[in-house]
Amino acid sequence: MTQALLCMSHSPLLEHATPPAETEAAVQAAFAQAKAFVKEFDPELIVNFGPDHFNGFFYDLMPPFCLGYTAHGTGDYDSYDGALDVPTDLAEDLAQFVIDRGIDLAISRRMEVDHGAVQPMEILYDGDVASKPVLPVFVNSVARPFVPMSRVRAFGHAIGEYFAGVDRRVLFIGSGGLSHDPPVPQFDTANAAQREFLTVGRNPTPEFRAARQANTIETARKFAAGEADIMDLNPEWDRGFLDVCASGRVEDFDRYTADGMDAVAGHSSHEVRTWVAAYSALHACGPYRVGYEFYRPIREYIAGFAVTTALPA
């Protein structure tokens, strides 16, 4: 068995919010299941499909997909701040393979990845994000315009095709979602200062980053208390999406549209594009079976929070 999948929600609020003890215990039990799954599979390489939250990618140049030839953690929300172990030669070969299959893939020789990409590996490897070779794959999940979900699926499929014939244990990770509407400014409704940040906001001052993070933490507190002016979670939508994941019919992801997701699941529900890419990559290696699924709507994390694992059938 040479491929496996782990998809999971992430939240910068894991260390900054206090959900009910039973909820927190359930989340930690789900993380324990994920760690046990990955430990047993023992991947030789991780393909990490991750979003970004205007920490590494900005509107001055916003590709739909980008593969890192090297990568460094941004350290936002006290997440991993260091170099990832990226096998550059393999990344270069993968990029050419994907491009040759008609996918317009950007590359970065100095990618920055934020908590959305590194948090799963922090959880799996007790903070040691550089403990495994990883190919960091950015999937735009916050910045319009978005490509149709069929293109995300085709992108994931191309990556899966590459690894279908590779004799090494490869773990596909997808990180983000599910229903999710945190306080990220939207360019169309942002003020001038916010638009400047969304366009060229790299390397913020410590004071700016602290204020941004404090706003998210305070919004989560208010949301949990029913006081925040953000979209509510949508457990029905979340469970419908998880049903598609479990069905193996990855073509059913194509029915999800950007406008529809905004309207019913929140502006950051687009992070499930990383799941679509990951499940499509696994599907390209053959039929699969979801072996574990956890789901809770957790207002303290501003997320419909889920963890799934899958293996070839």
C-alpha positions, -999 to +999 in steps of 0.1 A: +000+000+000+018+031-012-008+059-008-029+072+020-049+103+028-056+125+058-078+155+055-086+177+085-098+211+095-074+235+111-078+265+133-054+290+147-077+291+177-067+256+190-044+273+215-064+304+219-100+293+226-117+271+253-145+250+239-165+228+263-143+201+278-162+174+261-157+190+227-120+196+233-116+160+244-134+147+213-111+168+191-080+155+208-093+120+204-097+126+167-061+140+165-050+108+183-067+087+157-050+107+129-016+103+145-021+066+149-032+063+113-001+082+100+023+064+124+011+030+111+013+041+074+047+057+081+049+079+050+082+084+032+068+116+016+039+140+024+021+159-003+006+188+017-024+206+000-028+238+020-045+272+019-030+305+029-046+334+048-028+364+033+005+354+050+024+340+021+003+348-010-012+382-018-031+399-045+000+413-061+003+378-076-024+352-067-021+319-085-049+292-082-022+266-075+015+268-066+041+241-058+070+250-035+105+240-045+115+252-010+093+265+018+094+283+051+068+286+078+056+322+085+051+316+123+017+332+124-003+323+156+029+309+170+029+282+143+060+267+128+087+292+119+114+274+100+124+256+068+104+226+056+122+195+042+113+199+006+129+175-020+135+201-047+144+177-075+112+158-069+092+190-068+106+201-101+098+168-117+063+168-104+057+204-116+067+194-152+045+163-150+015+183-139+020+211-165+024+185-193-011+174-184-026+208-191-027+222-156-014+258-153+007+253-121+028+281-106+060+273-088+078+290-060+115+287-051+108+305-019+073+296-007+060+309+026+034+286+043+012+297+072-007+278+100-032+264+074-005+243+058+017+234+088-008+228+115-017+192+104+020+183+105+025+200+138-002+178+152+010+146+136+047+151+145+044+170+178+056+203+163+084+188+143+072+200+109+106+193+092+107+156+104+093+143+071+100+153+034+071+173+022+059+188-011+040+220-002+011+226-026-008+259-023-045+259-033-060+293-034-089+292-009-095+328+002-089+352-028-114+356-056-115+347-085-117+310-079-112+283-105-141+259-109-140+229-086-135+207-117-101+223-122-092+217-086-102+181-091-081+178-123-051+193-105-053+168-077-058+140-102-026+150-121-006+149-089-021+116-080-013+102-114+024+111-108+025+091-076+003+062-087+034+045-102+059+056-075+071+029-052+072+049-020+047+055+007+030+089+000+005+106+023-018+132+008-029+158+033-057+183+028-061+211+054-090+235+060-128+241+062-154+231+066-182+257+069-161+286+079-165+324+079-137+340+100-130+378+099-109+378+067-115+411+047-130+406+013-113+428-013-146+441-028-158+455+005-124+463+021-113+498+029-081+513+014-058+501+042-072+466+041-068+465+003-032+475+006-026+447+031-044+421+010-022+431-020+013+435-005+010+426+032+041+404+035+063+406+065+039+425+088+052+442+119+049+423+151+023+449+162+002+445+131+003+407+133-006+408+170-036+431+163-048+409+134-046+378+156-063+394+185-092+404+163-097+368+152-095+355+188-120+382+200-143+374+171-142+337+180-151+346+216-181+366+205-191+340+179-192+313+206-214+337+227-237+343+198-226+380+195-204+381+163-216+394+130-203+365+109-220+337+091-231+308+112-217+273+107-237+250+085-236+213+097-259+202+070-236+215+043-206+200+061-221+166+063-231+167+027-195+175+017-182+147+039-207+123+022-192+132-012-157+125+002-168+091+015-187+082-017-156+080-039-175+099-066-150+127-068-168+141-099-196+152-075-173+179-061-179+197-094-213+208-083-198+231-056-197+267-069-179+297-054-210+318-051-230+289-036-203+282-010-201+319+000-239+320+004-244+289+026-210+279+041-190+311+045-162+329+027-135+305+039-154+273+031-133+274+000-105+258+021-122+225+012-106+229-022-075+213-005-097+183+004-110+181-032-074+181-045-062+155-019-092+131-025-088+135-062-051+126-059-059+095-040-087+086-064-062+088-093-043+060-076-075+038-076-107+034-057-105+043-020-123+038+013-127+063+041-118+045+073-123+072+099-145+103+101-149+128+129-171+159+127-183+186+151-195+221+145-173+241+169-181+278+173-151+284+194-129+275+164-153+292+139-153+260+120-173+229+111-144+208+123-137+174+106-109+148+104-110+120+078-086+092+068-087+070+037-068+042+020-070+025-014-099+001-013 
